[in-house]
Amino acid sequence: MANYIYRNYTVEYLFDKRYVCSGYGDVTKPSGDFDNYIIFYQLNPSSTPEEQKMEIESIKSKISYILNSEIRERIIIFSLFRDVNKDWEMKSPELLEAIDDFNLHFLKQHSEQYKNVKIVDINTFYQSHSIPFVDWRFFFTAQMVINPKLDKPFKKWFEKQMEALDLKRKKCIVLDCDNTLWGGVVGEEGTFGIKLGMDYPGNCFKRFQHLLLSLSKKGVILTICSKNNLKDVQEVWENNPHNIINDKVLSAYRINWQDKASNIKSIAEELNIGTDSFVFIDDNPVERGLIKKLLPEVEVPDFPKKPYELVDFFWQIYHSYFVIYELSEEDLRKTEQYKENFFRNESKKTFTNIDDYLASLNIEIDIMKANEANLPRIAQMTQKTNQFNLTTKHYTEEKLREMVEEGADIYCANVKDKFGDNGITIAAIFIENDQVVHLDSYLLSCRILGREIEKVTLLKLIEEINRDKKKPIKAQYVPTKKNSMAADFLDNIGFVHIKTDEKSGIKDYVFDLNKKPIIKTFYNIKFI
Amino acid sequence: MEDKIKMIMARVFEMEIEDFPAEINQSTVNNWDSLRHLNLIIELEEAFNKSFEPEEIGEMTSMEKIMEMIKK
C-alpha cells in the first residue's frame, strides 16, 4: 500500500515508509498510483493571528484545487490544530473562530460533496497529551509544527484512524462483573452491598455501565464472562435498580467457575465471530495475563486502578478499538441479531441433565502426595484460598514439610478437562492419631467449582484413607467471612453432623464408615 | 555510552552495528541524512534525558561531538 501526503510543513517523521510526501505546499497531482491521498495542512504557530487567518484561506484554496484534480482514490483531510491561545480578544477570538469554521463547516461540506473525502480530526489526537504540541526548537530548525516527541503516539493514533476509515473495528466486549461492572464482590457483599449507585465509588461504575450501554446501541456486542455463582449475578440483574447491564442487553454470558479462556472461546462459537474481534475487560491482572497468553488475538487493555478513572478508560477503549467513521444501519441492527443467535444456540446445546453435561467435559483429576515439587503450590493455596476452604488454616512450605515428616498425609490434585489444564487446584491434609483420622484442611480453587469435582475428589481420598487406616474420619467446618460456600459441603457428601459449637459456629462431623462412597464413572480420577 | 549511542544509531539509520565505520560522522555514514539526523537527536534526547540547543543539534554530526554534547 502506498499513500501520498500533501503537506505545507515537515511531517515525514510522523509517518512510515508507505507514505510519500509532496514538496512543501505543492498541490500538483503526483505521478504513480496511490491508495490514499492525505491532505495534511497546518498553520504556522509563530505567525500573528491575522497572518494565520490568511493562511487558512490559502489552505482552503489549495484543498479545493486538489479536490478538483480528479483523484478517485480515498482522500483524507486533516482538520487544523485548534490553537486556543493565539487571539487578541476574548469576546470574539477571530482566529479560533476561523479554525472552527474550517474544521466544522468547510471540511464537512467537502466531505458531503465528495464521497471519497474523509475527515480526520487532529484534535482528538492531541487531547490526551501533556507535552507541548509544538517544540519551538524543531519548529525553527526543521519546520516541524508537531512536537517530534509525539511521533510514536501519533503513528499509533493515525493507524487507528485508518482502521476506522477501513471499517475495521472490534465487535465484542467481554466484561467481568466484580470490581469491573460494580465495586466489590457480589458473592460476598450481596445484591445491594455491591458498590453501584449514587454515591462514590458506586456512581463511577454506574456511569461506566451507562457508557457501555450506549456503546451497545452503536452496534458493539456486550457479553459477560465472570467467575461467580450465576444466581448471585442474576439477583443483581433482577433486583438492583442501578444495574443496567443485564441479560436484556447482553448477547451472551458465561457466569461460572471455568477458566475464562474456554469461556471466551465458547462465546465466540455461540456468536459465530472470531476471538480476534474481542476486547476483554477485567480488573484482575491474573485473568488478563491468562487471556493474553492463551488467546493472544484478544485485545486486553489494562484496567484503571481507581473507579474515578473509568470514564477516561471507556473512551480510551472506544478510540482504540471501536471508533468508527460513520455508523451504518447494519451496525445498529447487529446487536439484536447476535442476541437471537445466542439464544438459538443455547437451546440447541442444552443437556437434559447435569450428568450428561459433566460427562461431556472429560474431566481428569490426578491426585498426588505432597512432594518437593508441589509443596510450594500447596502452601500457596492454603494462604490464598478463602472461599472454598473448610478450615482456612494457613501453612508455610516449611511447616507443611515438618507435618509430612511427622506422618501427616498431604495430597494435592491437578484438574483438567477438554477446555484445558487448570493445574494444581485442590489440596487436602489428613492427620492421624490413635483413634481417628482428622481432615485438617480441604480446599479448592474457585475456578474449578461447579463440576462436583470437590465432591468426587474428597470421596476418592476418603476411600484411599479408609483402606489404609481403617479408622473413623473426622472433619470440621470452620466458618469465616468468606467460606460460606463450603458450609453444607460435608453434609452433602455423606458426613454425619455431630455438633455445632454455639460460640464459634464450628461444625464437627464424622464420616459414616458403612457408607460406600459412590463416585460417578465419568470422572477419570487416579493416584499418580 | 558509545555503545548505547551506536545502538540508537543502528536503529535510526537502519544499519547493523558491525557495519559502522571506525570513525562515525555524517560523511562516513550513508544513511545519515538531515531527516534521520533529527530522528537521532530526538532518540538521544529521550535516551539520555537531555534537551539540546539548536546550535548544538547542528554541530552533533559525529560520534565525538555527540558524546561531547551529551556529557555537557
Interface residues (C-beta under 8 A of the other chain):
Chain A: E12 Y13 R137 F138 F140 T141 A142 M144 P148 K149 D151
Chain B: S34 L35 L38 N39 I42 E45 E46 S51 F52 E53 P54 I57 G58
